[in-house]
């Protein structure tokens, strides 16, 4: 038996029965395509988020009123009833925390309009209220001008630092520094422009205006009861656990949490946030894999039907082969190799389409392109198993044809 000849016969079968072969190859391609795209996008999303969090450093942690990423579950009522982390508590915490080199408090809201003279943005600008240490704890750089001073916060000054999108849109031919923008009913003097960060998950990180936290709480939030996020940076990762223990003790005291009561806040590291995010994207992986497997099973049934029809059409050929001494195992292998060839061609098309689309969507959404090379190999193996599994019955049926009856077949 010649393996190369069996492959050529399979290719010739595709050429002769174009429509039938195309429909089968399409089913296989869609299945493999679904697996590659789902796994590729999940890898790209996880890689991008992990990279973003890693940029903050391993020696930082955050404090939130409720978990940043959460699913329903039995704790939702307890989370809902938690008091906000207000400005007084955040300020007291900053003054009393000893094992940190920088502590920042912040809050944000979206869908703001920013105006400069006759120009204005769309109502999709993120407004961030924070303090001077925010740029340290979050590793955010100011490319032009300056960041906040403590006096800007303490004296409640009307100053702002804008993202690159705001600068390009409102000041196409003018230097933004020193100009005044308007947000709502308040005017702000531009003192800095943030370093360009680009988009992530299709949302620009540069469409933002940063103002003093005191201004934000006064004009753009639920007054002083706005729940704040606190970011803490230690001098070294070895001090993280000590700093977290001190933070828990301080906040429990500041928020009057009784010894027998659970914490009314959450402490999360970059690693824990990354793990929580990956648990969410894991559902996308499962959905994509399940969809792909269902499509591949359907394709396998199509392959089996094609091979049964092919055997019917080549009954005389099988009879001649057996008459001249072809063994059953040779005939079985011939047809199994043909089904594997069909499966691999469909798989190759699906892999190619999946890699192209994964790269395209990743670039469009501002993600790091991370192709799932392991799943490309798995897809090749799955297609091989598909060919063997669904080609076995037709091959067995062909191998067991009676040579005399086969030669008489018209």
C-alpha positions as CSV (number, residue, x, y, z in Angstrom):
1,X,0.0,0.0,0.0
2,X,1.3,3.4,-1.0
3,X,0.5,6.2,1.6
4,X,1.3,8.9,-0.9
5,X,-1.0,7.3,-3.5
6,X,-3.9,7.2,-0.9
7,X,-3.4,10.9,-0.3
8,X,-3.6,11.7,-4.0
9,X,-6.8,9.6,-4.3
10,X,-8.3,11.7,-1.4
11,X,-7.3,14.9,-3.2
12,X,-8.8,13.6,-6.4
13,X,-12.0,12.7,-4.6
14,X,-12.2,16.4,-3.5
15,X,-11.7,17.5,-7.1
16,X,-14.4,15.2,-8.5
17,X,-17.0,15.8,-5.8
18,X,-16.4,19.5,-5.2
19,X,-19.7,20.5,-3.5
20,X,-19.8,17.4,-1.2
21,X,-16.1,17.9,-0.2
22,X,-16.4,21.7,0.3
23,X,-19.4,21.2,2.7
24,X,-17.4,18.7,4.7
25,X,-14.2,20.7,4.7
26,X,-16.3,23.8,5.7
27,X,-17.7,22.0,8.7
28,X,-14.2,20.9,9.9
29,X,-12.8,24.4,9.2
30,X,-15.6,26.1,11.3
31,X,-15.0,23.7,14.2
32,X,-11.2,24.3,14.3
33,X,-11.7,28.0,13.6
34,X,-14.0,28.3,16.6
35,X,-11.4,26.6,18.9
36,X,-8.4,28.7,17.6
37,X,-10.2,32.1,17.8
38,X,-11.7,31.4,21.2
39,X,-8.4,30.2,22.7
40,X,-6.4,32.9,20.8
41,X,-8.5,35.8,22.0
42,X,-8.6,34.5,25.6
43,X,-4.8,34.2,25.5
44,X,-4.5,37.8,24.1
45,X,-6.9,39.2,26.7
46,X,-5.2,37.5,29.6
47,X,-1.7,38.4,28.3
48,X,-2.7,42.1,28.0
49,X,-4.4,42.3,31.4
50,X,-1.5,40.5,33.1
51,X,1.0,42.8,31.4
52,X,-1.0,45.9,32.4
53,X,-1.1,44.7,36.0
54,X,2.5,43.6,36.0
55,X,3.5,47.2,35.0
56,X,2.2,48.3,38.4
57,X,4.8,46.2,40.1
58,X,4.6,43.3,42.5
59,X,4.9,45.5,45.5
60,X,1.5,47.2,45.3
61,X,-1.9,46.2,46.4
62,X,-5.4,47.8,46.3
63,X,-8.2,48.2,48.7
64,X,-11.8,48.3,47.5
65,X,-15.2,48.4,49.2
66,X,-16.3,45.2,47.3
67,X,-14.2,42.8,45.1
68,X,-13.3,44.4,41.8
69,X,-14.3,41.3,39.9
70,X,-17.1,39.3,41.4
71,X,-19.8,36.8,40.5
72,X,-23.2,36.6,42.2
73,X,-23.0,34.1,45.0
74,X,-24.3,34.2,48.6
75,X,-22.1,37.2,49.5
76,X,-23.7,39.8,47.3
77,X,-26.1,41.1,50.1
78,X,-23.1,41.6,52.5
79,X,-21.2,43.4,49.7
80,X,-24.2,45.7,49.0
81,X,-24.6,46.6,52.7
82,X,-21.0,47.6,53.2
83,X,-20.3,51.3,54.0
84,X,-18.4,53.3,51.4
85,X,-14.7,54.0,52.0
86,X,-15.1,57.7,52.4
87,X,-12.6,60.6,52.1
88,X,-12.1,60.9,55.9
89,X,-11.3,57.2,56.3
90,X,-8.9,57.2,53.3
91,X,-7.2,60.3,54.7
92,X,-6.8,58.8,58.2
93,X,-5.5,55.6,56.7
94,X,-2.8,57.5,54.7
95,X,-1.6,59.4,57.8
96,X,-1.4,56.3,60.0
97,X,0.0,53.7,57.5
98,X,3.8,53.3,58.2
99,X,4.9,50.4,56.0
100,X,4.2,52.1,52.6
101,X,6.2,54.5,50.5
102,X,3.1,55.8,48.7
103,X,-0.7,55.7,49.2
104,X,-3.3,57.1,46.9
105,X,-7.1,57.4,47.0
106,X,-9.1,57.8,43.9
107,X,-12.6,57.6,42.3
108,X,-13.8,57.9,38.8
109,X,-16.9,58.4,36.7
110,X,-17.6,58.2,33.0
111,X,-19.6,59.9,30.2
112,X,-18.4,63.5,30.8
113,X,-18.2,66.2,28.2
114,X,-15.0,68.4,28.2
115,X,-15.1,71.8,26.4
116,X,-12.5,74.3,25.3
117,X,-13.9,77.4,23.6
118,X,-16.0,76.2,20.7
119,X,-14.6,72.6,20.7
120,X,-16.0,69.8,22.8
121,X,-15.6,66.1,23.2
122,X,-18.1,63.3,22.9
123,X,-19.9,62.4,26.2
124,X,-17.6,59.5,26.8
125,X,-14.7,61.0,28.8
126,X,-13.6,59.3,32.0
127,X,-13.1,61.8,34.9
128,X,-10.7,60.6,37.5
129,X,-10.3,62.3,40.9
130,X,-7.2,61.5,42.8
131,X,-4.2,62.8,44.7
132,X,-0.5,63.4,44.1
133,X,0.6,59.8,45.0
134,X,-1.6,58.2,42.4
135,X,1.0,58.7,39.7
136,X,3.5,56.8,41.8
137,X,1.2,53.9,42.9
138,X,-0.1,53.3,39.4
139,X,3.1,54.1,37.5
140,X,1.5,56.7,35.4
141,X,3.8,59.2,33.7
142,X,3.1,62.8,32.7
143,X,4.8,63.5,29.4
144,X,4.4,67.3,29.4
145,X,3.9,69.7,32.3
146,X,3.6,68.3,35.8
147,X,1.6,66.0,38.1
148,X,-0.3,67.1,41.2
149,X,1.3,68.6,44.3
150,X,-0.1,67.9,47.7
151,X,-1.0,71.6,47.9
152,X,-3.2,71.2,44.8
153,X,-5.3,68.7,46.7
154,X,-5.2,70.4,50.1
155,X,-6.1,73.8,48.6
156,X,-8.8,72.3,46.3
157,X,-7.3,73.9,43.2
158,X,-9.0,73.8,39.8
159,X,-6.2,72.1,37.9
160,X,-6.3,69.2,35.5
161,X,-4.1,66.7,33.7
162,X,-5.5,65.5,30.4
163,X,-5.0,62.4,28.3
164,X,-3.7,62.5,24.7
165,X,-7.1,62.0,23.1
166,X,-8.4,65.2,24.8
167,X,-5.3,67.1,23.8
168,X,-5.6,66.1,20.1
169,X,-9.4,66.7,19.9
170,X,-9.6,70.0,21.8
171,X,-6.2,71.5,20.9
172,X,-5.4,70.5,17.3
173,X,-3.3,73.7,16.7
174,X,-2.7,75.0,20.2
175,X,-0.5,74.2,23.1
176,X,-2.8,72.7,25.8
177,X,-0.7,73.6,28.8
178,X,-1.9,76.8,30.5
179,X,-5.3,76.7,28.8
180,X,-8.6,76.3,30.6
181,X,-11.1,73.5,29.9
182,X,-14.7,73.2,31.2
183,X,-16.3,70.2,32.7
184,X,-19.9,70.7,33.8
185,X,-19.9,74.1,35.4
186,X,-16.3,74.2,36.5
187,X,-13.2,75.5,34.7
188,X,-9.8,73.8,35.1
189,X,-6.3,74.9,34.3
190,X,-4.3,72.3,32.3
191,X,-1.0,71.7,34.1
192,X,0.0,68.4,32.4
193,X,-0.6,65.9,29.6
194,X,-0.5,62.1,30.4
195,X,1.8,59.8,28.5
196,X,0.0,58.0,25.7
197,X,-1.2,54.5,26.7
198,X,-3.3,53.4,23.7
199,X,-6.5,51.3,23.8
200,X,-7.3,48.1,25.6
201,X,-10.4,45.9,24.8
202,X,-11.5,48.5,22.3
203,X,-11.5,51.4,24.9
204,X,-9.0,54.2,24.8
205,X,-7.0,54.8,28.0
206,X,-6.2,58.3,26.8
207,X,-9.7,59.6,26.8
208,X,-9.4,60.8,30.4
209,X,-9.1,63.9,32.5
210,X,-7.5,63.8,36.0
211,X,-8.5,66.4,38.6
212,X,-7.8,66.7,42.4
213,X,-9.9,64.3,44.4
214,X,-11.4,67.1,46.5
215,X,-12.7,68.7,43.3
216,X,-14.1,65.4,42.1
217,X,-15.9,64.7,45.4
218,X,-17.3,68.2,45.6
219,X,-18.8,68.5,42.1
220,X,-19.0,65.1,40.4
221,X,-19.9,62.5,42.9
222,X,-22.3,61.6,45.7
223,X,-20.5,64.2,47.8
224,X,-18.2,62.9,50.5
225,X,-19.9,59.5,50.7
226,X,-18.3,58.4,47.4
227,X,-16.6,55.0,48.0
228,X,-12.9,55.4,47.2
229,X,-10.3,53.0,45.9
230,X,-7.0,53.0,47.8
231,X,-3.7,51.9,46.2
232,X,-0.7,51.1,48.4
233,X,2.9,50.8,47.3
234,X,5.6,49.3,49.5
235,X,9.3,49.7,49.0
236,X,9.9,46.0,48.3
237,X,7.8,42.9,47.6
238,X,9.2,41.3,50.8
239,X,7.3,43.8,52.8
240,X,3.9,43.1,51.1
241,X,2.5,40.8,53.7
242,X,3.6,43.0,56.6
243,X,2.0,46.0,54.8
244,X,-1.2,44.1,54.1
245,X,-1.5,43.0,57.7
246,X,-1.0,46.6,58.9
247,X,-3.6,47.9,56.3
248,X,-6.2,45.4,57.5
249,X,-5.6,46.3,61.2
250,X,-5.8,50.0,60.5
251,X,-8.9,49.9,58.3
252,X,-10.7,47.6,60.7
253,X,-10.1,50.2,63.5
254,X,-10.9,53.2,61.3
255,X,-14.2,51.6,60.1
256,X,-15.1,50.3,63.6
257,X,-15.2,46.6,62.6
258,X,-15.8,44.4,65.6
259,X,-13.3,41.6,66.3
260,X,-15.9,38.9,65.5
261,X,-17.0,40.6,62.3
262,X,-15.6,40.0,58.8
263,X,-13.7,42.8,57.0
264,X,-15.9,45.4,55.3
265,X,-13.4,45.9,52.5
266,X,-11.3,43.9,50.1
267,X,-7.5,43.8,49.7
268,X,-6.4,42.6,46.3
269,X,-3.0,42.3,44.7
270,X,-2.2,42.5,41.0
271,X,-1.8,38.7,41.0
272,X,-5.2,38.0,42.5
273,X,-6.9,40.4,40.2
274,X,-5.2,38.7,37.2
275,X,-6.3,35.3,38.4
276,X,-9.9,36.5,38.9
277,X,-9.9,37.9,35.4
278,X,-8.6,34.7,34.0
279,X,-11.4,32.8,35.7
280,X,-13.9,34.9,33.7
281,X,-12.2,34.5,30.4
282,X,-12.1,30.7,31.1
283,X,-15.8,30.6,30.3
284,X,-15.1,32.0,26.9
285,X,-12.5,29.2,26.4
286,X,-15.0,26.5,27.4
287,X,-17.7,28.0,25.2
288,X,-15.4,28.2,22.2
289,X,-14.0,24.7,22.7
290,X,-17.5,23.2,23.2
291,X,-18.8,25.0,20.0
292,X,-15.8,23.7,18.0
293,X,-16.2,20.1,19.2
294,X,-19.9,20.1,18.3
295,X,-19.0,21.4,14.8
296,X,-16.3,18.8,14.5
297,X,-18.6,16.0,15.5
298,X,-21.0,17.1,12.9
299,X,-18.2,17.3,10.4
300,X,-17.1,13.8,11.4
301,X,-20.6,12.5,10.5
302,X,-20.3,14.2,7.2
303,X,-17.0,12.6,6.5
304,X,-18.4,9.2,7.3
305,X,-21.3,9.7,4.9
306,X,-18.9,10.9,2.2
307,X,-16.7,7.9,2.6
308,X,-19.7,5.5,2.5
309,X,-20.8,7.1,-0.7
310,X,-17.2,6.9,-2.0
311,X,-16.9,3.2,-1.2
312,X,-20.2,2.6,-3.1
313,X,-18.8,4.4,-6.1
314,X,-15.5,2.5,-5.9
315,X,-16.9,-0.9,-5.2
316,X,-15.5,-2.4,-8.5
317,X,-12.1,-0.8,-7.8
318,X,-12.1,-2.5,-4.3
319,X,-13.0,-5.8,-5.9
320,X,-10.1,-5.6,-8.3
321,X,-7.7,-4.7,-5.5
322,X,-8.8,-7.7,-3.5
323,X,-8.8,-10.0,-6.5
324,X,-5.1,-9.2,-7.1
325,X,-4.2,-9.9,-3.5
326,X,-4.8,-6.7,-1.6
327,X,-5.1,-7.5,2.1
328,X,-8.0,-6.2,4.3
329,X,-5.6,-4.1,6.4
330,X,-4.3,-2.3,3.3
331,X,-7.8,-1.4,2.1
332,X,-8.7,-0.2,5.6
333,X,-5.6,1.9,5.9
334,X,-6.2,3.3,2.4
335,X,-9.6,4.7,3.3
336,X,-8.5,5.8,6.8
337,X,-5.7,7.8,5.3
338,X,-8.2,9.4,2.9
339,X,-10.4,10.5,5.8
340,X,-7.4,11.8,7.7
341,X,-6.3,13.7,4.6
342,X,-9.8,15.3,4.3
343,X,-9.7,16.2,8.0
344,X,-6.2,17.7,7.9
345,X,-7.1,19.9,4.9
346,X,-10.2,21.2,6.7
347,X,-8.1,21.6,9.9
348,X,-5.4,23.6,8.1
349,X,-8.0,25.9,6.6
350,X,-9.6,26.4,10.0
351,X,-6.2,27.1,11.7
352,X,-5.2,29.6,9.0
353,X,-8.5,31.5,9.3
354,X,-8.3,31.4,13.1
355,X,-4.8,32.8,13.2
356,X,-5.7,35.6,10.8
357,X,-8.9,36.5,12.6
358,X,-7.2,36.3,16.1
359,X,-4.5,38.6,15.0
360,X,-7.0,41.0,13.4
361,X,-9.3,41.2,16.4
362,X,-6.4,41.4,18.9
363,X,-4.9,44.4,17.0
364,X,-8.3,46.1,16.6
365,X,-9.0,45.8,20.3
366,X,-5.5,46.9,21.3
367,X,-4.5,43.6,22.7
368,X,-1.2,41.8,22.7
369,X,-1.3,39.2,19.9
370,X,-0.9,35.8,21.6
371,X,-1.4,32.9,19.2
372,X,-2.3,29.6,20.9
373,X,0.5,27.5,19.5
374,X,-0.4,24.6,21.8
375,X,-4.0,24.6,20.6
376,X,-2.8,24.6,17.0
377,X,-1.0,21.4,17.7
378,X,-4.0,20.0,19.6
379,X,-6.2,20.9,16.6
380,X,-4.0,18.9,14.3
381,X,-4.3,15.9,16.7
382,X,-8.0,16.4,17.0
383,X,-8.4,16.3,13.2
384,X,-6.3,13.2,13.0
385,X,-8.4,11.5,15.6
386,X,-11.5,12.7,13.8
387,X,-10.3,11.1,10.6
388,X,-9.5,7.8,12.3
389,X,-12.7,7.7,14.4
390,X,-15.2,8.5,11.6
391,X,-13.2,6.8,8.9
392,X,-13.0,3.4,10.7
393,X,-16.5,2.2,9.9
394,X,-16.4,3.0,6.2
395,X,-12.9,1.5,6.0
396,X,-14.0,-1.7,7.8
397,X,-17.0,-2.0,5.5
398,X,-14.8,-1.6,2.4
399,X,-12.2,-4.1,3.6
400,X,-15.0,-6.7,4.2
401,X,-16.6,-6.5,0.8
402,X,-16.8,-9.8,-1.0
403,X,-14.4,-9.6,-4.0
404,X,-16.8,-11.5,-6.4
405,X,-19.8,-9.4,-5.5
406,X,-17.7,-6.2,-5.8
407,X,-16.5,-7.2,-9.3
408,X,-20.1,-7.8,-10.4
409,X,-21.2,-4.4,-9.0
410,X,-22.5,-1.9,-11.6
